[in-house]
Amino acid sequence: MSGHSGKAADSEPAGAEYRAALGWALSDLRRNRGWSLRELSERSGLSVPYLSELERGRKAPSPEALGSLAAAYSLSLAGLLRAVASRLEPAGEGTAAESPPDLLTGLTQDDLAELLRFAAYLRWRRERAQPGG
């Protein structure tokens, strides 16, 4: 049991990064389709509160939930995971450099301004969550 707690502590930054990337990707997919959380809930069979926690990076989904989300978005599981991976890779590696233009296509100036406000909020929240911040 003590080995498990050490391993969890070691993997926490990676887990938090994964949850944040997953949340960002899920939110993008939903918003790009113009869906509310309720509509995604109806399409995926997952509850609105659970979906909200996923999008905010507070929870990591089970493999079954990932499958339900992929199906709701008419994506393969690999396609959904690629969307998440594009959020994890530094610019210039893999597909990350290609992803932002695809994700931003069709957004209005107001949409882009909203994204910038949200990014600023996320930075603020991350700084406040850090010990001593």
N, CA, C and O atoms as a GROMACS GRO file, in nm:
protein
  532
    1MET      N    1   0.082  -0.120   0.000
    1MET     CA    2   0.000   0.000   0.000
    1MET      C    3   0.086   0.125   0.000
    1MET      O    4   0.051   0.224  -0.065
    2SER      N    5   0.198   0.123   0.073
    2SER     CA    6   0.282   0.242   0.076
    2SER      C    7   0.343   0.270  -0.061
    2SER      O    8   0.364   0.386  -0.095
    3GLY      N    9   0.373   0.165  -0.140
    3GLY     CA   10   0.423   0.186  -0.275
    3GLY      C   11   0.321   0.257  -0.362
    3GLY      O   12   0.358   0.338  -0.447
    4HIS      N   13   0.195   0.227  -0.340
    4HIS     CA   14   0.089   0.290  -0.418
    4HIS      C   15   0.084   0.440  -0.392
    4HIS      O   16   0.070   0.520  -0.485
    5SER      N   17   0.096   0.480  -0.265
    5SER     CA   18   0.087   0.623  -0.236
    5SER      C   19   0.206   0.698  -0.293
    5SER      O   20   0.191   0.811  -0.340
    6GLY      N   21   0.326   0.637  -0.292
    6GLY     CA   22   0.441   0.701  -0.354
    6GLY      C   23   0.423   0.714  -0.503
    6GLY      O   24   0.458   0.818  -0.560
    7LYS      N   25   0.371   0.612  -0.566
    7LYS     CA   26   0.350   0.616  -0.710
    7LYS      C   27   0.246   0.722  -0.746
    7LYS      O   28   0.263   0.795  -0.844
    8ALA      N   29   0.141   0.732  -0.666
    8ALA     CA   30   0.039   0.833  -0.694
    8ALA      C   31   0.099   0.973  -0.684
    8ALA      O   32   0.067   1.060  -0.766
    9ALA      N   33   0.185   0.995  -0.586
    9ALA     CA   34   0.247   1.126  -0.571
    9ALA      C   35   0.336   1.156  -0.691
    9ALA      O   36   0.338   1.269  -0.741
   10ASP      N   37   0.411   1.055  -0.739
   10ASP     CA   38   0.499   1.075  -0.853
   10ASP      C   39   0.421   1.104  -0.980
   10ASP      O   40   0.467   1.183  -1.064
   11SER      N   41   0.304   1.043  -0.997
   11SER     CA   42   0.230   1.057  -1.122
   11SER      C   43   0.129   1.172  -1.117
   11SER      O   44   0.064   1.199  -1.219
   12GLU      N   45   0.113   1.239  -1.005
   12GLU     CA   46   0.012   1.344  -0.994
   12GLU      C   47   0.029   1.455  -1.096
   12GLU      O   48  -0.070   1.494  -1.158
   13PRO      N   49   0.150   1.509  -1.118
   13PRO     CA   50   0.161   1.614  -1.221
   13PRO      C   51   0.117   1.564  -1.358
   13PRO      O   52   0.048   1.635  -1.431
   14ALA      N   53   0.155   1.442  -1.394
   14ALA     CA   54   0.114   1.388  -1.523
   14ALA      C   55  -0.037   1.366  -1.526
   14ALA      O   56  -0.102   1.391  -1.628
   15GLY      N   57  -0.094   1.320  -1.415
   15GLY     CA   58  -0.238   1.300  -1.408
   15GLY      C   59  -0.314   1.431  -1.421
   15GLY      O   60  -0.416   1.438  -1.489
   16ALA      N   61  -0.264   1.534  -1.355
   16ALA     CA   62  -0.329   1.665  -1.364
   16ALA      C   63  -0.318   1.720  -1.506
   16ALA      O   64  -0.412   1.780  -1.557
   17GLU      N   65  -0.202   1.700  -1.568
   17GLU     CA   66  -0.184   1.747  -1.706
   17GLU      C   67  -0.279   1.674  -1.801
   17GLU      O   68  -0.338   1.734  -1.890
   18TYR      N   69  -0.292   1.542  -1.782
   18TYR     CA   70  -0.384   1.463  -1.864
   18TYR      C   71  -0.528   1.511  -1.844
   18TYR      O   72  -0.600   1.532  -1.942
   19ARG      N   73  -0.569   1.528  -1.718
   19ARG     CA   74  -0.707   1.571  -1.693
   19ARG      C   75  -0.734   1.709  -1.754
   19ARG      O   76  -0.841   1.732  -1.809
   20ALA      N   77  -0.637   1.800  -1.744
   20ALA     CA   78  -0.653   1.933  -1.802
   20ALA      C   79  -0.663   1.924  -1.955
   20ALA      O   80  -0.748   1.989  -2.016
   21ALA      N   81  -0.577   1.845  -2.016
   21ALA     CA   82  -0.580   1.830  -2.162
   21ALA      C   83  -0.710   1.765  -2.206
   21ALA      O   84  -0.769   1.805  -2.306
   22LEU      N   85  -0.754   1.665  -2.133
   22LEU     CA   86  -0.879   1.598  -2.165
   22LEU      C   87  -0.995   1.696  -2.153
   22LEU      O   88  -1.082   1.702  -2.240
   23GLY      N   89  -0.998   1.771  -2.045
   23GLY     CA   90  -1.106   1.868  -2.023
   23GLY      C   91  -1.112   1.971  -2.133
   23GLY      O   92  -1.219   2.005  -2.183
   24TRP      N   93  -0.995   2.022  -2.171
   24TRP     CA   94  -0.989   2.123  -2.278
   24TRP      C   95  -1.040   2.064  -2.409
   24TRP      O   96  -1.118   2.128  -2.479
   25ALA      N   97  -0.995   1.942  -2.441
   25ALA     CA   98  -1.038   1.878  -2.566
   25ALA      C   99  -1.187   1.852  -2.566
   25ALA      O  100  -1.255   1.879  -2.665
   26LEU      N  101  -1.240   1.800  -2.455
   26LEU     CA  102  -1.384   1.772  -2.448
   26LEU      C  103  -1.466   1.899  -2.460
   26LEU      O  104  -1.568   1.902  -2.529
   27SER      N  105  -1.422   2.003  -2.392
   27SER     CA  106  -1.492   2.131  -2.399
   27SER      C  107  -1.491   2.185  -2.542
   27SER      O  108  -1.594   2.232  -2.591
   28ASP      N  109  -1.376   2.179  -2.607
   28ASP     CA  110  -1.366   2.224  -2.746
   28ASP      C  111  -1.460   2.147  -2.837
   28ASP      O  112  -1.533   2.205  -2.918
   29LEU      N  113  -1.459   2.016  -2.824
   29LEU     CA  114  -1.544   1.933  -2.909
   29LEU      C  115  -1.692   1.969  -2.890
   29LEU      O  116  -1.766   1.982  -2.987
   30ARG      N  117  -1.731   1.985  -2.765
   30ARG     CA  118  -1.871   2.017  -2.736
   30ARG      C  119  -1.908   2.156  -2.787
   30ARG      O  120  -2.011   2.173  -2.852
   31ARG      N  121  -1.826   2.253  -2.759
   31ARG     CA  122  -1.857   2.391  -2.798
   31ARG      C  123  -1.852   2.409  -2.950
   31ARG      O  124  -1.932   2.484  -3.007
   32ASN      N  125  -1.760   2.340  -3.016
   32ASN     CA  126  -1.753   2.349  -3.161
   32ASN      C  127  -1.878   2.294  -3.227
   32ASN      O  128  -1.911   2.331  -3.340
   33ARG      N  129  -1.948   2.207  -3.159
   33ARG     CA  130  -2.074   2.153  -3.211
   33ARG      C  131  -2.195   2.235  -3.165
   33ARG      O  132  -2.308   2.211  -3.208
   34GLY      N  133  -2.170   2.332  -3.078
   34GLY     CA  134  -2.279   2.415  -3.028
   34GLY      C  135  -2.368   2.343  -2.929
   34GLY      O  136  -2.485   2.380  -2.913
   35TRP      N  137  -2.316   2.242  -2.862
   35TRP     CA  138  -2.394   2.163  -2.768
   35TRP      C  139  -2.381   2.217  -2.627
   35TRP      O  140  -2.277   2.269  -2.587
   36SER      N  141  -2.488   2.204  -2.552
   36SER     CA  142  -2.484   2.231  -2.408
   36SER      C  143  -2.437   2.103  -2.339
   36SER      O  144  -2.431   1.997  -2.400
   37LEU      N  145  -2.403   2.116  -2.212
   37LEU     CA  146  -2.368   1.996  -2.135
   37LEU      C  147  -2.486   1.900  -2.131
   37LEU      O  148  -2.468   1.778  -2.134
   38ARG      N  149  -2.606   1.954  -2.123
   38ARG     CA  150  -2.726   1.869  -2.119
   38ARG      C  151  -2.738   1.788  -2.249
   38ARG      O  152  -2.770   1.669  -2.245
   39GLU      N  153  -2.713   1.852  -2.363
   39GLU     CA  154  -2.722   1.780  -2.490
   39GLU      C  155  -2.615   1.670  -2.498
   39GLU      O  156  -2.643   1.559  -2.542
   40LEU      N  157  -2.494   1.702  -2.454
   40LEU     CA  158  -2.389   1.600  -2.453
   40LEU      C  159  -2.427   1.487  -2.358
   40LEU      O  160  -2.401   1.370  -2.388
   41SER      N  161  -2.488   1.520  -2.247
   41SER     CA  162  -2.533   1.419  -2.152
   41SER      C  163  -2.633   1.324  -2.217
   41SER      O  164  -2.624   1.203  -2.202
   42GLU      N  165  -2.728   1.381  -2.290
   42GLU     CA  166  -2.827   1.298  -2.358
   42GLU      C  167  -2.764   1.210  -2.464
   42GLU      O  168  -2.804   1.096  -2.483
   43ARG      N  169  -2.665   1.262  -2.534
   43ARG     CA  170  -2.600   1.187  -2.641
   43ARG      C  171  -2.505   1.080  -2.588
   43ARG      O  172  -2.488   0.974  -2.650
   44SER      N  173  -2.444   1.106  -2.473
   44SER     CA  174  -2.341   1.015  -2.420
   44SER      C  175  -2.393   0.920  -2.312
   44SER      O  176  -2.333   0.815  -2.287
   45GLY      N  177  -2.504   0.957  -2.248
   45GLY     CA  178  -2.553   0.878  -2.136
   45GLY      C  179  -2.479   0.907  -2.005
   45GLY      O  180  -2.498   0.835  -1.907
   46LEU      N  181  -2.396   1.011  -2.004
   46LEU     CA  182  -2.322   1.050  -1.884
   46LEU      C  183  -2.392   1.170  -1.821
   46LEU      O  184  -2.452   1.251  -1.892
   47SER      N  185  -2.385   1.183  -1.690
   47SER     CA  186  -2.456   1.290  -1.622
   47SER      C  187  -2.391   1.427  -1.648
   47SER      O  188  -2.272   1.437  -1.675
   48VAL      N  189  -2.473   1.530  -1.639
   48VAL     CA  190  -2.425   1.667  -1.657
   48VAL      C  191  -2.317   1.701  -1.553
   48VAL      O  192  -2.213   1.756  -1.590
   49PRO      N  193  -2.338   1.671  -1.423
   49PRO     CA  194  -2.232   1.703  -1.327
   49PRO      C  195  -2.100   1.631  -1.356
   49PRO      O  196  -1.993   1.689  -1.342
   50TYR      N  197  -2.107   1.505  -1.398
   50TYR     CA  198  -1.987   1.429  -1.431
   50TYR      C  199  -1.916   1.491  -1.551
   50TYR      O  200  -1.794   1.507  -1.549
   51LEU      N  201  -1.991   1.527  -1.654
   51LEU     CA  202  -1.932   1.590  -1.772
   51LEU      C  203  -1.866   1.723  -1.735
   51LEU      O  204  -1.759   1.756  -1.786
   52SER      N  205  -1.930   1.798  -1.648
   52SER     CA  206  -1.874   1.925  -1.603
   52SER      C  207  -1.741   1.903  -1.531
   52SER      O  208  -1.645   1.976  -1.553
   53GLU      N  209  -1.736   1.802  -1.445
   53GLU     CA  210  -1.612   1.770  -1.374
   53GLU      C  211  -1.502   1.729  -1.472
   53GLU      O  212  -1.386   1.765  -1.454
   54LEU      N  213  -1.538   1.652  -1.576
   54LEU     CA  214  -1.441   1.613  -1.677
   54LEU      C  215  -1.386   1.735  -1.750
   54LEU      O  216  -1.265   1.748  -1.767
   55GLU      N  217  -1.475   1.824  -1.792
   55GLU     CA  218  -1.433   1.942  -1.867
   55GLU      C  219  -1.348   2.036  -1.783
   55GLU      O  220  -1.263   2.108  -1.836
   56ARG      N  221  -1.369   2.037  -1.653
   56ARG     CA  222  -1.290   2.123  -1.565
   56ARG      C  223  -1.161   2.055  -1.518
   56ARG      O  224  -1.084   2.114  -1.441
   57GLY      N  225  -1.137   1.932  -1.565
   57GLY     CA  226  -1.013   1.863  -1.530
   57GLY      C  227  -1.009   1.810  -1.389
   57GLY      O  228  -0.902   1.781  -1.336
   58ARG      N  229  -1.125   1.796  -1.327
   58ARG     CA  230  -1.130   1.748  -1.189
   58ARG      C  231  -1.139   1.597  -1.180
   58ARG      O  232  -1.108   1.539  -1.076
   59LYS      N  233  -1.182   1.533  -1.287
   59LYS     CA  234  -1.194   1.387  -1.289
   59LYS      C  235  -1.136   1.333  -1.417
   59LYS      O  236  -1.129   1.402  -1.519
   60ALA      N  237  -1.093   1.208  -1.410
   60ALA     CA  238  -1.048   1.136  -1.530
   60ALA      C  239  -1.154   1.029  -1.559
   60ALA      O  240  -1.196   0.958  -1.468
   61PRO      N  241  -1.197   1.017  -1.684
   61PRO     CA  242  -1.304   0.922  -1.716
   61PRO      C  243  -1.255   0.778  -1.720
   61PRO      O  244  -1.137   0.751  -1.742
   62SER      N  245  -1.347   0.688  -1.698
   62SER     CA  246  -1.318   0.546  -1.715
   62SER      C  247  -1.307   0.516  -1.864
   62SER      O  248  -1.351   0.598  -1.946
   63PRO      N  249  -1.251   0.403  -1.901
   63PRO     CA  250  -1.247   0.366  -2.043
   63PRO      C  251  -1.388   0.361  -2.105
   63PRO      O  252  -1.407   0.397  -2.221
   64GLU      N  253  -1.485   0.316  -2.027
   64GLU     CA  254  -1.622   0.310  -2.077
   64GLU      C  255  -1.677   0.450  -2.104
   64GLU      O  256  -1.744   0.472  -2.205
   65ALA      N  257  -1.648   0.544  -2.014
   65ALA     CA  258  -1.694   0.681  -2.035
   65ALA      C  259  -1.626   0.743  -2.157
   65ALA      O  260  -1.690   0.814  -2.234
   66LEU      N  261  -1.496   0.715  -2.176
   66LEU     CA  262  -1.428   0.764  -2.296
   66LEU      C  263  -1.495   0.709  -2.422
   66LEU      O  264  -1.513   0.782  -2.519
   67GLY      N  265  -1.531   0.582  -2.419
   67GLY     CA  266  -1.601   0.523  -2.533
   67GLY      C  267  -1.735   0.590  -2.559
   67GLY      O  268  -1.771   0.614  -2.674
   68SER      N  269  -1.808   0.620  -2.453
   68SER     CA  270  -1.937   0.689  -2.468
   68SER      C  271  -1.919   0.828  -2.526
   68SER      O  272  -1.998   0.872  -2.610
   69LEU      N  273  -1.816   0.898  -2.481
   69LEU     CA  274  -1.789   1.032  -2.533
   69LEU      C  275  -1.748   1.028  -2.679
   69LEU      O  276  -1.794   1.108  -2.760
   70ALA      N  277  -1.660   0.934  -2.712
   70ALA     CA  278  -1.618   0.921  -2.852
   70ALA      C  279  -1.739   0.895  -2.941
   70ALA      O  280  -1.753   0.957  -3.047
   71ALA      N  281  -1.826   0.805  -2.898
   71ALA     CA  282  -1.945   0.773  -2.978
   71ALA      C  283  -2.036   0.895  -2.990
   71ALA      O  284  -2.093   0.920  -3.097
   72ALA      N  285  -2.051   0.972  -2.882
   72ALA     CA  286  -2.136   1.091  -2.886
   72ALA      C  287  -2.085   1.191  -2.988
   72ALA      O  288  -2.163   1.259  -3.054
   73TYR      N  289  -1.953   1.199  -3.002
   73TYR     CA  290  -1.892   1.292  -3.097
   73TYR      C  291  -1.870   1.230  -3.234
   73TYR      O  292  -1.812   1.292  -3.323
   74SER      N  293  -1.917   1.107  -3.252
   74SER     CA  294  -1.898   1.034  -3.379
   74SER      C  295  -1.749   1.022  -3.413
   74SER      O  296  -1.709   1.036  -3.529
   75LEU      N  297  -1.669   0.996  -3.310
   75LEU     CA  298  -1.527   0.976  -3.327
   75LEU      C  299  -1.492   0.833  -3.286
   75LEU      O  300  -1.564   0.771  -3.208
   76SER      N  301  -1.382   0.784  -3.338
   76SER     CA  302  -1.328   0.660  -3.284
   76SER      C  303  -1.262   0.695  -3.151
   76SER      O  304  -1.236   0.812  -3.123
   77LEU      N  305  -1.237   0.594  -3.069
   77LEU     CA  306  -1.166   0.618  -2.945
   77LEU      C  307  -1.029   0.678  -2.975
   77LEU      O  308  -0.983   0.768  -2.905
   78ALA      N  309  -0.963   0.627  -3.080
   78ALA     CA  310  -0.832   0.680  -3.119
   78ALA      C  311  -0.843   0.827  -3.157
   78ALA      O  312  -0.755   0.906  -3.124
   79GLY      N  313  -0.950   0.865  -3.227
   79GLY     CA  314  -0.969   1.005  -3.266
   79GLY      C  315  -0.985   1.094  -3.145
   79GLY      O  316  -0.930   1.204  -3.140
   80LEU      N  317  -1.062   1.048  -3.047
   80LEU     CA  318  -1.079   1.126  -2.924
   80LEU      C  319  -0.946   1.138  -2.850
   80LEU      O  320  -0.912   1.246  -2.801
   81LEU      N  321  -0.872   1.030  -2.843
   81LEU     CA  322  -0.743   1.034  -2.773
   81LEU      C  323  -0.642   1.120  -2.847
   81LEU      O  324  -0.556   1.182  -2.785
   82ARG      N  325  -0.652   1.126  -2.981
   82ARG     CA  326  -0.564   1.217  -3.056
   82ARG      C  327  -0.594   1.362  -3.022
   82ARG      O  328  -0.503   1.444  -3.012
   83ALA      N  329  -0.722   1.394  -3.004
   83ALA     CA  330  -0.760   1.530  -2.966
   83ALA      C  331  -0.699   1.566  -2.829
   83ALA      O  332  -0.654   1.678  -2.808
   84VAL      N  333  -0.699   1.469  -2.738
   84VAL     CA  334  -0.639   1.491  -2.607
   84VAL      C  335  -0.487   1.502  -2.620
   84VAL      O  336  -0.426   1.591  -2.561
   85ALA      N  337  -0.428   1.412  -2.697
   85ALA     CA  338  -0.282   1.411  -2.714
   85ALA      C  339  -0.232   1.542  -2.774
   85ALA      O  340  -0.124   1.589  -2.740
   86SER      N  341  -0.310   1.601  -2.863
   86SER     CA  342  -0.267   1.727  -2.924
   86SER      C  343  -0.254   1.837  -2.820
   86SER      O  344  -0.181   1.934  -2.841
   87ARG      N  345  -0.324   1.823  -2.709
   87ARG     CA  346  -0.314   1.920  -2.600
   87ARG      C  347  -0.194   1.893  -2.509
   87ARG      O  348  -0.152   1.981  -2.434
   88LEU      N  349  -0.140   1.772  -2.518
   88LEU     CA  350  -0.028   1.734  -2.432
   88LEU      C  351   0.107   1.757  -2.497
   88LEU      O  352   0.207   1.776  -2.427
   89GLU      N  353   0.111   1.756  -2.630
   89GLU     CA  354   0.238   1.767  -2.701
   89GLU      C  355   0.281   1.913  -2.714
   89GLU      O  356   0.200   2.000  -2.745
   90PRO      N  357   0.409   1.939  -2.689
   90PRO     CA  358   0.458   2.076  -2.711
   90PRO      C  359   0.447   2.112  -2.859
   90PRO      O  360   0.452   2.025  -2.946
   91ALA      N  361   0.432   2.241  -2.887
   91ALA     CA  362   0.424   2.286  -3.027
   91ALA      C  363   0.548   2.238  -3.102
   91ALA      O  364   0.660   2.243  -3.050
   92GLY      N  365   0.527   2.192  -3.222
   92GLY     CA  366   0.637   2.143  -3.304
   92GLY      C  367   0.653   1.993  -3.298
   92GLY      O  368   0.725   1.937  -3.381
   93GLU      N  369   0.589   1.926  -3.202
   93GLU     CA  370   0.595   1.780  -3.194
   93GLU      C  371   0.463   1.722  -3.240
   93GLU      O  372   0.358   1.780  -3.215
   94GLY      N  373   0.468   1.611  -3.306
   94GLY     CA  374   0.347   1.540  -3.346
   94GLY      C  375   0.252   1.628  -3.423
   94GLY      O  376   0.293   1.696  -3.517
   95THR      N  377   0.125   1.626  -3.384
   95THR     CA  378   0.022   1.701  -3.454
   95THR      C  379  -0.016   1.831  -3.384
   95THR      O  380  -0.103   1.903  -3.431
   96ALA      N  381   0.048   1.861  -3.274
   96ALA     CA  382   0.008   1.980  -3.197
   96ALA      C  383   0.014   2.108  -3.279
   96ALA      O  384  -0.073   2.194  -3.265
   97ALA      N  385   0.116   2.122  -3.365
   97ALA     CA  386   0.128   2.244  -3.444
   97ALA      C  387   0.014   2.256  -3.545
   97ALA      O  388  -0.020   2.367  -3.585
   98GLU      N  389  -0.044   2.143  -3.587
   98GLU     CA  390  -0.153   2.146  -3.683
   98GLU      C  391  -0.288   2.167  -3.616
   98GLU      O  392  -0.382   2.214  -3.680
   99SER      N  393  -0.301   2.132  -3.488
   99SER     CA  394  -0.431   2.132  -3.422
   99SER      C  395  -0.492   2.270  -3.400
   99SER      O  396  -0.610   2.287  -3.430
  100PRO      N  397  -0.419   2.369  -3.348
  100PRO     CA  398  -0.486   2.496  -3.318
  100PRO      C  399  -0.560   2.558  -3.436
  100PRO      O  400  -0.673   2.602  -3.418
  101PRO      N  401  -0.502   2.564  -3.558
  101PRO     CA  402  -0.581   2.622  -3.666
  101PRO      C  403  -0.710   2.546  -3.691
  101PRO      O  404  -0.814   2.607  -3.719
  102ASP      N  405  -0.706   2.413  -3.682
  102ASP     CA  406  -0.828   2.335  -3.702
  102ASP      C  407  -0.930   2.366  -3.593
  102ASP      O  408  -1.049   2.377  -3.621
  103LEU      N  409  -0.884   2.381  -3.472
  103LEU     CA  410  -0.975   2.407  -3.360
  103LEU      C  411  -1.033   2.548  -3.364
  103LEU      O  412  -1.144   2.571  -3.316
  104LEU      N  413  -0.959   2.641  -3.421
  104LEU     CA  414  -1.002   2.780  -3.421
  104LEU      C  415  -1.080   2.820  -3.546
  104LEU      O  416  -1.139   2.927  -3.551
  105THR      N  417  -1.079   2.734  -3.647
  105THR     CA  418  -1.148   2.764  -3.772
  105THR      C  419  -1.296   2.790  -3.745
  105THR      O  420  -1.364   2.712  -3.677
  106GLY      N  421  -1.345   2.900  -3.799
  106GLY     CA  422  -1.487   2.931  -3.788
  106GLY      C  423  -1.524   3.009  -3.664
  106GLY      O  424  -1.640   3.049  -3.649
  107LEU      N  425  -1.430   3.033  -3.573
  107LEU     CA  426  -1.463   3.110  -3.453
  107LEU      C  427  -1.467   3.258  -3.487
  107LEU      O  428  -1.387   3.308  -3.568
  108THR      N  429  -1.560   3.328  -3.424
  108THR     CA  430  -1.569   3.472  -3.443
  108THR      C  431  -1.466   3.541  -3.355
  108THR      O  432  -1.403   3.476  -3.270
  109GLN      N  433  -1.449   3.671  -3.374
  109GLN     CA  434  -1.359   3.748  -3.288
  109GLN      C  435  -1.407   3.743  -3.143
  109GLN      O  436  -1.325   3.739  -3.050
  110ASP      N  437  -1.538   3.744  -3.122
  110ASP     CA  438  -1.592   3.733  -2.987
  110ASP      C  439  -1.557   3.598  -2.926
  110ASP      O  440  -1.522   3.590  -2.808
  111ASP      N  441  -1.565   3.490  -3.006
  111ASP     CA  442  -1.528   3.357  -2.958
  111ASP      C  443  -1.381   3.353  -2.917
  111ASP      O  444  -1.347   3.300  -2.812
  112LEU      N  445  -1.295   3.410  -3.001
  112LEU     CA  446  -1.152   3.412  -2.971
  112LEU      C  447  -1.123   3.494  -2.845
  112LEU      O  448  -1.039   3.457  -2.764
  113ALA      N  449  -1.193   3.605  -2.829
  113ALA     CA  450  -1.176   3.686  -2.709
  113ALA      C  451  -1.220   3.608  -2.585
  113ALA      O  452  -1.155   3.616  -2.480
  114GLU      N  453  -1.329   3.532  -2.598
  114GLU     CA  454  -1.376   3.449  -2.487
  114GLU      C  455  -1.272   3.344  -2.451
  114GLU      O  456  -1.248   3.318  -2.333
  115LEU      N  457  -1.210   3.282  -2.552
  115LEU     CA  458  -1.105   3.183  -2.527
  115LEU      C  459  -0.987   3.246  -2.453
  115LEU      O  460  -0.932   3.186  -2.360
  116LEU      N  461  -0.949   3.366  -2.492
  116LEU     CA  462  -0.838   3.434  -2.425
  116LEU      C  463  -0.874   3.466  -2.280
  116LEU      O  464  -0.789   3.452  -2.191
  117ARG      N  465  -0.997   3.508  -2.255
  117ARG     CA  466  -1.040   3.534  -2.117
  117ARG      C  467  -1.037   3.406  -2.035
  117ARG      O  468  -0.996   3.406  -1.919
  118PHE      N  469  -1.082   3.296  -2.096
  118PHE     CA  470  -1.083   3.168  -2.026
  118PHE      C  471  -0.940   3.122  -1.997
  118PHE      O  472  -0.913   3.070  -1.889
  119ALA      N  473  -0.849   3.139  -2.093
  119ALA     CA  474  -0.709   3.102  -2.071
  119ALA      C  475  -0.649   3.183  -1.957
  119ALA      O  476  -0.575   3.130  -1.874
  120ALA      N  477  -0.681   3.311  -1.951
  120ALA     CA  478  -0.632   3.395  -1.842
  120ALA      C  479  -0.688   3.347  -1.708
  120ALA      O  480  -0.616   3.344  -1.608
  121TYR      N  481  -0.815   3.311  -1.707
  121TYR     CA  482  -0.875   3.258  -1.585
  121TYR      C  483  -0.806   3.128  -1.542
  121TYR      O  484  -0.779   3.110  -1.423
  122LEU      N  485  -0.779   3.040  -1.636
  122LEU     CA  486  -0.712   2.914  -1.603
  122LEU      C  487  -0.573   2.938  -1.544
  122LEU      O  488  -0.534   2.872  -1.448
  123ARG      N  489  -0.500   3.032  -1.602
  123ARG     CA  490  -0.368   3.065  -1.547
  123ARG      C  491  -0.382   3.118  -1.405
  123ARG      O  492  -0.307   3.078  -1.316
  124TRP      N  493  -0.478   3.206  -1.383
  124TRP     CA  494  -0.503   3.262  -1.251
  124TRP      C  495  -0.538   3.152  -1.152
  124TRP      O  496  -0.486   3.149  -1.041
  125ARG      N  497  -0.626   3.061  -1.193
  125ARG     CA  498  -0.668   2.951  -1.106
  125ARG      C  499  -0.550   2.860  -1.072
  125ARG      O  500  -0.535   2.817  -0.958
  126ARG      N  501  -0.468   2.829  -1.172
  126ARG     CA  502  -0.351   2.743  -1.149
  126ARG      C  503  -0.255   2.808  -1.051
  126ARG      O  504  -0.201   2.742  -0.963
  127GLU      N  505  -0.232   2.940  -1.067
  127GLU     CA  506  -0.141   3.011  -0.976
  127GLU      C  507  -0.193   3.011  -0.833
  127GLU      O  508  -0.115   2.996  -0.739
  128ARG      N  509  -0.322   3.027  -0.817
  128ARG     CA  510  -0.382   3.029  -0.683
  128ARG      C  511  -0.381   2.890  -0.620
  128ARG      O  512  -0.376   2.879  -0.497
  129ALA      N  513  -0.386   2.785  -0.702
  129ALA     CA  514  -0.389   2.648  -0.650
  129ALA      C  515  -0.252   2.599  -0.606
  129ALA      O  516  -0.242   2.503  -0.530
  130GLN      N  517  -0.146   2.665  -0.654
  130GLN     CA  518  -0.010   2.623  -0.618
  130GLN      C  519   0.021   2.666  -0.476
  130GLN      O  520  -0.016   2.775  -0.434
  131PRO      N  521   0.091   2.577  -0.402
  131PRO     CA  522   0.129   2.614  -0.265
  131PRO      C  523   0.212   2.742  -0.266
  131PRO      O  524   0.304   2.758  -0.347
  132GLY      N  525   0.179   2.831  -0.178
  132GLY     CA  526   0.251   2.958  -0.168
  132GLY      C  527   0.208   3.060  -0.270
  132GLY      O  528   0.266   3.168  -0.277
  133GLY      N  529   0.101   3.027  -0.354
  133GLY     CA  530   0.060   3.120  -0.461
  133GLY      C  531  -0.064   3.185  -0.435
  133GLY      O  532  -0.109   3.265  -0.517
   0.00000   0.00000   0.00000
